[in-house]
Amino acid sequence: MTGLPEHSAFRGLGLAEPLLDAVADRGYSEPTAIQVDAIPVALDGADIFGCAQTGTGKTAAFVLPMLQRLAESPEHHGTIRGLILTPTRELADQVERAVAHYGARLSLESMVVYGGVPIGAQIKDLKFGCDVLVATPGRLLDHLERRTVSLADVEVLVLDEADRMLDMGFIDDVRKIVRQTPSDRQTLLFSATMPDAILGLAHEMMRDPVSVQVGFQTAAAGITEVLHPVDYASKQALVYHLLDSWGTGPALVFTRMKSTAAYLCEFLKKKGVSVDDLHGDKGQADRTRSLTRFREGKTRVLVATNVAARGLDIVGITHVVNFDVPDDPKDYVHRVGRTARGDQTGDAVTLMSPHEVMMVREIEKLMNTPIPRAVVEGFEPAFSPEIGIRAEIPADVTPRSRLARGRRRRR
């Protein structure tokens, strides 16, 4: 008997009992909006064009119906019939774990392949076969070129975080992969944002898709947003001040550059903060180790570049900090979505130095709502473009803003 209550809306979605048991094991009692809208449509076999904020349960919305369909044909066990493409290694690993959990009672095997690790071990594992393959586009193309994998029997294709694959330049790779799947497959495309290029991709790859849209291009419900104006040179000290005031809850801090992530990590370590960093200069083993430590609560703070903006589904992250305002407004939505997962609540804090005002305005334009401002006492910026007030700075003191220092050198 499943642990789900008899009145749970999950029971009305058409899912098989083994999947309801798996859902209950994860502690979920009620489906999210995207799950309510998408799962019945997917179970009917229709293509889906889904848009929802990060943290709203998109993964279960496509994994559960995919597994149910594959379980109905056990005679084909061990053949790749479900294919999920993701833009990053971290997201691929996260999705495969979800597939393994939800499919445990269905005797369905899953596997994940991505770059950054030796391909030999993956080739050996692929020989044993699997029902669901989760992959990043580049590494999957490597396997296709080596003929170590076949997509001829794919029944369900999922494009997860399609907009990110577009941003990262993977769309041509995705097209090559899709051409090697059967034309009568079911295609499920999910993303947090829907730029015009993704709309075109959906039209190209899907057959009369059903549009499922929840909270288009906004931060998820449950997230409290705030923006702190501050000079760039004071950002590190402000991060430490905020972390100290928040207590012991896990926090994820985003930077724009890999070097900034590493430098901020070292700064916080010297202050006695339990912290790791995650960025592209770290090998896959080190990245996995950092994520595992953070997920298990052995590290309180994770400083990361956008490599962690997607695919990091960790329950209980209380605070997300944008140390740097993201260049792409859509990245803001993905970053802050790392907190308030599911029905939880969390805080999203953005540190805005004077030269980042225009980037903030682009974010607010995208979301069609302003982000509340709050100056932290002791960290007031010397100059705020929004209010046009310059503080008194002695002539012999070098301006603290990095941008101001750059202008001074060029004179």
Sequence and secondary structure as in RCSB ss.txt:
>XXXX:A:sequence
MTGLPEHSAFRGLGLAEPLLDAVADRGYSEPTAIQVDAIPVALDGADIFGCAQTGTGKTAAFVLPMLQRLAESPE
HHGTIRGLILTPTRELADQVERAVAHYGARLSLESMVVYGGVPIGAQIKDLKFGCDVLVATPGRLLDHLERRTVS
LADVEVLVLDEADRMLDMGFIDDVRKIVRQTPSDRQTLLFSATMPDAILGLAHEMMRDPVSVQVGFQTAAAGITE
VLHPVDYASKQALVYHLLDSWGTGPALVFTRMKSTAAYLCEFLKKKGVSVDDLHGDKGQADRTRSLTRFREGKTR
VLVATNVAARGLDIVGITHVVNFDVPDDPKDYVHRVGRTARGDQTGDAVTLMSPHEVMMVREIEKLMNTPIPRAV
VEGFEPAFSPEIGIRAEIPADVTPRSRLARGRRRRR
>XXXX:A:secstr
  SS TT GGGGTT  HHHHHHHHHTT  S  HHHHHHHHHHHTT  EEEEE TTS HHHHHHHHHHHHHHT GG
GTTS  EEEE SSHHHHHHHHHHHHHHTGGGT  EEEE SSS HHHHHHHHTT  SEEEE HHHHHHHHHHT   
 TT  EEEEETHHHHHHTT HHHHHHHHTTS TT EEEEEES   HHHHHHHHHH SS EEEEESTTS  TTEEE
EEEE  GGGHHHHHHHHHHHHTT  EEEE SSHHHHHHHHHHHHHTT  EEEE TTS HHHHHHHHHHHHTTS S
EEEE GGGSSS   TT  EEEESS  SSHHHHHHHHTTSS TT  EEEEEEE GGGHHHHHHHHHHHTS   B  
 TT   SEETTTTEE    TTS  S HHHHHHHHH 
